[in-house]
């Protein structure tokens, strides 16, 4: 295993070690800590993120009696990293930009950001920069002190490197132990997103649509009829290298639509790497019209602790070709649900965004918060960051 001892050292037979890179995670016992909802913290996916993050990532493991009991991934965020949906300054600014600004975001602007969201950078982003349930990993026998040791080590690393803040970007309200821990350590929070998921009904599509209101059921049938009349074909298939160039164009379209920096070449390169790393555990829901791909959604397969769950991840559309066609939910939701039910999948994770529409389609959702800790800055820190 490639690792070095980090933090203050051993205490009561326990220590925190730092794994040098994602390639060393399997040998460090990281996989044993991953639960069914932690797909985005699996060693394979962290290898994807490590290549795509454009920044430094650290992998911390808490051990007791030589065995791993908890782990935490961190990523360095400054104004050069493009992942705005997990960057503390961008999340705070977004909460302030709504027509009705979020009161807790306004409070965090004053008491943590000193009136300027940009002052939160550089930041050490903890628990993963994925969009939903950013948290430490923990074995069933992990103690609260194990998780606290990881958080303390992350704070020490952040201070050592001259960070302005530490951030857990999407802490789920259901993770009450982590919420209590961060509050006790002086973190302040504001809402960051709602996270949605759907328990796949045993009866598949028929049971799913039967559970809708009459009005909603009629709307879904009209949406699907419109696609059929437009001769749009949507199907689930493997992510192959032949698909990558076109999907890269569509991925870039969606990113740019929501203000994220993107290029077709970068998107295609990432999709190609995901296909190589994930193999059969990555699928795409692809919409074609007259043989041309006009939309897609990516689905990632998680198998952990005896359960299979699917995660929606990336998407993209040809907005000119799409026009007013109701592609979004058929590509990202209905077709995926049908396929998931056929394969005995227990949960489809729909992620953040469009929460009202997802709730209307049978999802459950929970509130997530961005937790922020402002670190004291010194003149030396400021000069080092400027350089």
HELIX and SHEET records of a PDB file:
HELIX    1   1 UNK A   22  UNK A   24  5                                   3    
HELIX    2   2 UNK A   26  UNK A   28  5                                   3    
HELIX    3   3 UNK A   30  UNK A   33  5                                   4    
HELIX    4   4 UNK A   39  UNK A   41  5                                   3    
HELIX    5   5 UNK A   43  UNK A   52  1                                  10    
HELIX    6   6 UNK A   84  UNK A   86  5                                   3    
HELIX    7   7 UNK A   88  UNK A   97  1                                  10    
HELIX    8   8 UNK A  103  UNK A  111  1                                   9    
HELIX    9   9 UNK A  117  UNK A  120  5                                   4    
HELIX   10  10 UNK A  144  UNK A  160  1                                  17    
HELIX   11  11 UNK A  176  UNK A  184  1                                   9    
HELIX   12  12 UNK A  204  UNK A  210  1                                   7    
HELIX   13  13 UNK A  214  UNK A  229  1                                  16    
HELIX   14  14 UNK A  241  UNK A  257  1                                  17    
HELIX   15  15 UNK A  264  UNK A  278  1                                  15    
HELIX   16  16 UNK A  279  UNK A  281  5                                   3    
HELIX   17  17 UNK A  319  UNK A  322  1                                   4    
HELIX   18  18 UNK A  327  UNK A  329  1                                   3    
HELIX   19  19 UNK A  330  UNK A  334  3                                   5    
HELIX   20  20 UNK A  335  UNK A  342  1                                   8    
HELIX   21  21 UNK A  355  UNK A  360  1                                   6    
HELIX   22  22 UNK A  379  UNK A  386  1                                   8    
SHEET    1   A13 UNK A   3  UNK A  11  0                                        
SHEET    2   A13 UNK A  14  UNK A  19 -1                                        
SHEET    3   A13 UNK A  57  UNK A  64 -1                                        
SHEET    4   A13 UNK A  67  UNK A  77 -1                                        
SHEET    5   A13 UNK A 123  UNK A 126 -1                                        
SHEET    6   A13 UNK A 165  UNK A 172  1                                        
SHEET    7   A13 UNK A 364  UNK A 374 -1                                        
SHEET    8   A13 UNK A 188  UNK A 199 -1                                        
SHEET    9   A13 UNK A 347  UNK A 352 -1                                        
SHEET   10   A13 UNK A 307  UNK A 317  1                                        
SHEET   11   A13 UNK A 292  UNK A 304 -1                                        
SHEET   12   A13 UNK A 282  UNK A 289 -1                                        
SHEET   13   A13 UNK A 232  UNK A 238 -1                                        
SHEET    1   B 5 UNK A   3  UNK A  11  0                                        
SHEET    2   B 5 UNK A  14  UNK A  19 -1                                        
SHEET    3   B 5 UNK A  57  UNK A  64 -1                                        
SHEET    4   B 5 UNK A  67  UNK A  77 -1                                        
SHEET    5   B 5 UNK A 137  UNK A 138 -1                                        
END                                                                             
